[in-house]
Amino acid sequence: MFEPFILRAVAAGVGVALIAGMIGCFVVWRRMAYFGDSLAHSALLGVALGLAVGFSTNLGTVLVCSLFALLLLFLQQQKVLATDTLLGILAHAALSIGMVTISFLKQRVDLQSYLFGDILTVTSNELLWIYMGGAVVIVLMALNWSSLVLMTIHEDIAKAENVNTLFTQFLLMLLMTIVVAVSIRTVGILLITSMLIIPAAAARQLVRSPESMAIMASIIGINSVLIGILGSIEFDTPSGPSIVVAATSLFAVVFIISAITQKRG
């Protein structure tokens, strides 16, 4: 249990769960699950870009996902198509282009580790990316917390309080981009959204204030990671899906307890 690769996996999982829980609250409040899923799909193009050019896949993911968010905002302003339609087009186009690009690469790529994650193979360099990205997310959230919450409650009220809603909306997308970028090796591109949604949805059953929900979501996410890693090692199961199964199980327990408590009340 104290092998270096296990300690790195735990450290990586805790770092990702901490920021994913906080950002996940806004994903749940603003009903941005589909955007999160689309953003994660576009991450594969960022991975392909990083591998093709020869720099960090994390940096490639941040660049591509940021462009994805900017393009989405621009197209939304044009009001040509509905947002869900735009998300579907951009996400599947980016995913497909990423897959085609990877197929042209001469180097061998473990595509499954990017799609479903492999937290037990996290390197020290990737761990550094997780905590550097996490620090940026936490600082930006702390500095803009009131604006983010106010915009989530009602955009018109936020505008009346002189909040730049367009900037704040892009900031939230940027923070989600960073979370996606550093989470790829933990739970994988196809499962990243689950770490944003499930812990936050579970926390919503237990607390009511925004700050408490963010803290509780991070705690539930961290416990999901620890249980998932233990289960993956014990039963030799894929690490990413094991973490998601653990998160889902915790959500089910919280949901049942909450339902029983409300019924008695």
Secondary structure, 3 states (H helix, E strand, C coil): CCCHHHHHHHHHHHHHHHHHHHHHHHHHHCCCHHHHHHHHHHHHHHHHHHHHHCCCHHHHHHHHHHHHHHHHHHHHHHCCCCHHHHHHHHHHHHHHHHHHHHHHCCCCCCHHHHHHCCHHHCCHHHHHHHHHHHHHHHHHHHHHHHHHHHHHHCHHHHHHCCCCHHHHHHHHHHHHHHHHHHHHHHHCCCCHHHHHHHHHHHHHCCCCCHHHHHHHHHHHHHHHHHHHHHHHHHHCCCHHHHHHHHHHHHHHHHHHHHHHHHHHC
